[in-house]
């Protein structure tokens, strides 16, 4: 993997952790996801206007990805509503690399080397172990875990679909622009239809921070899509899950969460997995 692709993926991981922290910080999850989506759509408009349009062959992938992203957003809201960030976020992100690796090997003949398999397993094991750190009793613990697992499957699905679509598009910027614009409209429209005038009142106190989350989301996924045109899907999918390390640090510094021994061990497993992937 080229060093520039590695750097872009790790920067994207930091951006992803940051916008998820913002989504977690806003108490009203519908408001937070709406603002993140709206911010991403606003960033996408210049690309839609000025970048070359995606090749027609890529539109089936782009359309499928929009649907998957909408499902992902709804599941993410449910996960954050039912469980802790320290439980649901690692579980969702840890599920994705394993699924992407299997799909990439079966469908796209990206046969993983033994080192890559070891790296993916270490990353996923480390993230999954974080599920059992600092859990609190929730109204629906099984529902939280189920929502997080299905969210992970959605992440793996749109990662795989976009990995093909962006390669077929012939225009990385055009693909990013149309994807972020279209998928970013669904949740805001749903929120407006559901709450109507009251929704503007709910948005007012947090809209600057929420839109910043959208900018970070746009930049993070844009970098990932670019990286997928330069490297193997499984490698990039696993490396970007290092966002949980940044998320753990944010949780400690911003939210005052305890960085215990279990989290340290899990973080070491993630770092070891990244090193194994890069050096394999």
Secondary structure in CASP SS format (residue, H / E / C, confidence):
PFRMAT SS
TARGET T0000
AUTHOR 0000-0000-0000
METHOD secondary structure of the structure
MODEL  1
X C 1.00
X C 1.00
X H 1.00
X H 1.00
X H 1.00
X H 1.00
X H 1.00
X H 1.00
X H 1.00
X H 1.00
X H 1.00
X H 1.00
X H 1.00
X H 1.00
X H 1.00
X H 1.00
X H 1.00
X H 1.00
X H 1.00
X H 1.00
X H 1.00
X H 1.00
X H 1.00
X H 1.00
X H 1.00
X C 1.00
X C 1.00
X C 1.00
X H 1.00
X H 1.00
X H 1.00
X H 1.00
X H 1.00
X H 1.00
X H 1.00
X H 1.00
X H 1.00
X H 1.00
X H 1.00
X H 1.00
X H 1.00
X H 1.00
X H 1.00
X H 1.00
X H 1.00
X H 1.00
X H 1.00
X H 1.00
X H 1.00
X H 1.00
X C 1.00
X C 1.00
X C 1.00
X C 1.00
X C 1.00
X H 1.00
X H 1.00
X H 1.00
X H 1.00
X H 1.00
X H 1.00
X H 1.00
X H 1.00
X H 1.00
X H 1.00
X H 1.00
X H 1.00
X H 1.00
X H 1.00
X H 1.00
X H 1.00
X H 1.00
X H 1.00
X H 1.00
X H 1.00
X H 1.00
X H 1.00
X H 1.00
X H 1.00
X H 1.00
X H 1.00
X H 1.00
X C 1.00
X C 1.00
X H 1.00
X H 1.00
X H 1.00
X H 1.00
X H 1.00
X H 1.00
X H 1.00
X H 1.00
X H 1.00
X H 1.00
X H 1.00
X H 1.00
X H 1.00
X H 1.00
X H 1.00
X H 1.00
X H 1.00
X H 1.00
X H 1.00
X H 1.00
X H 1.00
X H 1.00
X H 1.00
X C 1.00
X C 1.00
X C 1.00
X C 1.00
X C 1.00
X C 1.00
X H 1.00
X H 1.00
X H 1.00
X H 1.00
X H 1.00
X H 1.00
X H 1.00
X H 1.00
X H 1.00
X H 1.00
X H 1.00
X H 1.00
X H 1.00
X H 1.00
X H 1.00
X H 1.00
X H 1.00
X H 1.00
X H 1.00
X C 1.00
X C 1.00
X C 1.00
X C 1.00
X C 1.00
X C 1.00
X C 1.00
X C 1.00
X H 1.00
X H 1.00
X H 1.00
X H 1.00
X H 1.00
X H 1.00
X H 1.00
X H 1.00
X H 1.00
X H 1.00
X H 1.00
X H 1.00
X H 1.00
X H 1.00
X H 1.00
X H 1.00
X H 1.00
X H 1.00
X H 1.00
X H 1.00
X H 1.00
X H 1.00
X H 1.00
X H 1.00
X H 1.00
X H 1.00
X H 1.00
X H 1.00
X H 1.00
X C 1.00
X C 1.00
X H 1.00
X H 1.00
X H 1.00
X H 1.00
X H 1.00
X H 1.00
X H 1.00
X H 1.00
X H 1.00
X H 1.00
X H 1.00
X H 1.00
X H 1.00
X H 1.00
X H 1.00
X H 1.00
X H 1.00
X H 1.00
X H 1.00
X H 1.00
X H 1.00
X H 1.00
X H 1.00
X H 1.00
X C 1.00
X H 1.00
X H 1.00
X H 1.00
X H 1.00
X H 1.00
X H 1.00
X H 1.00
X H 1.00
X C 1.00
X C 1.00
X H 1.00
X H 1.00
X H 1.00
X H 1.00
X H 1.00
X H 1.00
X H 1.00
X H 1.00
X H 1.00
X H 1.00
X H 1.00
X H 1.00
X H 1.00
X H 1.00
X H 1.00
X H 1.00
X H 1.00
X H 1.00
X H 1.00
X H 1.00
X H 1.00
X H 1.00
X C 1.00
X C 1.00
X C 1.00
X C 1.00
X H 1.00
X H 1.00
X H 1.00
X H 1.00
X H 1.00
X H 1.00
X H 1.00
X H 1.00
X C 1.00
X C 1.00
X H 1.00
X H 1.00
X H 1.00
X H 1.00
X H 1.00
X H 1.00
X H 1.00
X H 1.00
X H 1.00
X H 1.00
X H 1.00
X C 1.00
X C 1.00
X C 1.00
X C 1.00
X C 1.00
X C 1.00
X C 1.00
X H 1.00
X H 1.00
X H 1.00
X H 1.00
X H 1.00
X H 1.00
X H 1.00
X H 1.00
X H 1.00
X H 1.00
X H 1.00
X H 1.00
X H 1.00
X H 1.00
X H 1.00
X H 1.00
X H 1.00
X H 1.00
X H 1.00
X C 1.00
END
